[in-house]
Each structure stands twice: as C-alpha cells, then as structure tokens.
C-alpha cells in the first residue's frame, strides 16, 4: 500500500479514473476489465488495487463525483427571481454537460450495472438535482411568472431536453454552443411562462 502515498498516487489515481471513464464510455462497463484499464494506464493489473478495490467501486465513484461536481457548480443558478434562475439553469446545464460527454453518457447508460446500494446513492443525487429545478418552477408559479401543470414532471422533461443536446451538438456544426443555449432557453421559457412574463 506504500505506493499509494505521495505524488505518485496523486498522478496514477487520476490517470486510472480518466482511463476508466474513457473506456467505460467507449466500450461499456461490462466489456472493460481491470486488466484493460491497467494496460491503458501503463501499469500492472495488480497495481490498480493499490488505488481502487474493484471495478464496481470505480464506476460508482465516477458517477458520484460527477453528480457531486454538478451539485456544487449549479449553486450560482439558485439565486434571484425565478425567471432569471431558470435561464441561468438552462444555460448552465447545457454547458456543464457538453464539457463532460463521457461522464454524462456513463451517468445515464451504466446505472443498470450498479449494485442496489450504489444505485440508491446515485439515484438520490440525481433526484436532488431534479428537485432543485422543480423548486425553481414552483417558485416561479408562486411569483406568477410560470404556469406548469406539474412541477416535477416539467422538471424531468426540461432536464431530458437539455441533456439531449449532448446527442447531437457538434462544435464544427452550423450553430455555436451559445446559439444552442439561446434557442433552448427560448423553448423552455415558452414551455413554462405565462404569456408576456418571460422574454424570449
């Protein structure tokens, strides 16, 4: 275990996580062995266990850390009047997820490979993020700025729509990321706003 101490661990540990993230996204969790990860990093397979106990733990930590980073980064979107908060949330969600395509893919596609205990923790973090948006929509309804039939359903629909940008947006396409953020904000505003309350 001595090899996990000091600067060596600070370099090798993140390299293992980065390699696993990339390989899980490219090939799928089930198809990637610890031996494959070790080969990608350039260490012996046995050396991985100085940094991570097993592949399940690695998957769980990648998902958990992604969601914890998401929760921390969304904080600035949670202040101000509801329309301004919602616009900030829309723009944030698109930009944050666009910058992390592998983590986003794994967070949605590999849930089935988590153990029940790990799944419960990850699902709880996902639900907390959805609840932030639901509370934002509720505040907008209370302010008279929004009109939605069901705040929870609306929050899940909006998140699914925003996350879907990752499936089609390309940097070399005809639209910039800013263009996409503007268009999606206009669409979300029209979905939830009382006419004339939220500018397009």
N, C-alpha and C positions, 0 to 999 in steps of 0.2 A: 504493500500500500504506500510505501515511501515515495513512489514515483508520482503520486497524485499531489505532492506538495510543491509549492513554489511556482516559478514562471512556466515550467514545463507543463504543469496541469492547466495553467491559465491559457496556454496555447492549444494543447491537444484536446482538452474538453470541448471548447467551442468548435474546433475542427470536426470532431466526431458529430456534434449536433448539426452542424452545417451540412455535412455529408449525408447524414441520415435524412434530414429534411429534403434535400435534393433527390435522393434515391427513392424515398417513400412517395414523393410527388410524381416521379418519372415512372416508377415500376410497380408501385403499390406496396403497402406494408407487408402483405403475405409473401411477396416474391423476394423480399430483401432479407438476407440473413445477416447476422452479426459478422460473419466472415467477409461478406461482401462489403459491409461498412468499413471493416478494418482494412481491407485492400484499398478502398477508396482513400482512406486517410493515410495509408502507408505505414501501418503498424501491424504487429502480430495480433491475431484474433483474440488471444488470451489477454492481451494488454487492454482491450476495451473494458474488461470487467474491473479494472482499476478506477474507471470513471463512471460506469453505469452498470447496475446489477443485471439488467436483462433488456430485451428489445421492447417489451411492453412498457417498462418504465420510461424508456427513451421516447416512445410515441406519446405517452401520457404527458411527459414534461414538455415536449414540443408544443402540444396543444394547449396545455395550461399556461405556459409562458406567453404564447401568442395572445391568449384571451386576457391575461393579466395586463399585458402591454396595451391592449386595446382599451381596457377599462381606465387605465391611467391616462392614456393620451386623449380620451374623449372629454376629460374634465372641463377644458375651456369652453366646450359647447353647451355647458349646462347652466349658463348664467344669462340673464337678460329676459326680455319679453319672449313669449313662446314662438312667434314667427321668426325672430332672429335666431333663437336657439335651434329651431328646426332647420333653417337654412344652413347654419354652421354644421349641424349634424350631418346633413346630406352631403355637403362638400367634404367634410372630414372622412366620412365612411368610404366614399369613393376613392379618395387619395390614399388613405391608410391601407386599404385592401389592394389597390393597384400596386403599391410598392412591395407587397408581400404575397405574390401569387402562389408560391409553393405552400406557405403556411395556411393560406385560405383554403386551398384545394384539400390539404390534409385535414383541416378542421371540419370540413363538411363530408368528405368522402371516406374517412377512416374511422368514423365514430363506431361503426359496427365491429371494429377489431379491438375495442377497449374492453377490459374486464368490467363487470357490473359496477364495482366500486369506483373505478376510474371514470366510467361513463357518467355516473351520477354527479361527480365533481365537475366534469367538463360541461355537462348539460346545465348544471346550476349556474355556471359562469355565463353560458350563452343566454339563459333565461334572464339573468340580471341585466345584461346589455339590452335585450329586447324590452325589459321593464323600464329602463331609462327613457326609451323612445315613447313607450305607452304613457308614462307620466308626463312627458313633454306634450303629447297630444291632449291628454286630459287637462293640463294647464291651459292649453290653447282653447279648448272647449269652454272652460270656466271663464276665460277672458273674453269670449265671444268672437275669437279670431278663427277658430276651426269648427268644422262640422263633420263628424265621422260617426258612422253607425255603431262601431265597436272599436274602442281604442286598442285593445290587444290584437285583434285581427288586423287592424290597419297598420300597427307597428310591424307585425310579421310580414305583411305584404310589402311595405316600404323597404324593409331590410332585404328581402328576397330580390326586389327590383334593383336596389343599389348594388348588392353583391354580384348580381348578374353581369355588371359591367365587365368584370374580370373575364368573362367567357368570350367576349367579342372585341373589346377595345384593343387597338394596336397603336403603338407610338408612331408608326410610319403611315397611319391611315389619314383620311382627309380631315378628321377632327382632332383637335388638341384635347388634353385632359380637361383643361379649363372650359372648353366648349361643351364637353360632356357634363361637367358639373353644372354649368348654367342650364342646360336643357333638362337635366334630371331634377334640378331644383324647381324649374317651372312646372314640370309634370307633377311633382309631389305637392307643390303649393296648390295647384288646381284640384288635386285629389282631396285635400283636407280643408281648404279655406272656404269661408263664407264669401260670396261674391264681393269683390272690391276691397277685401280686407288685407290680402297679401299680394304684393306686387309681383309680376312675372319677370 
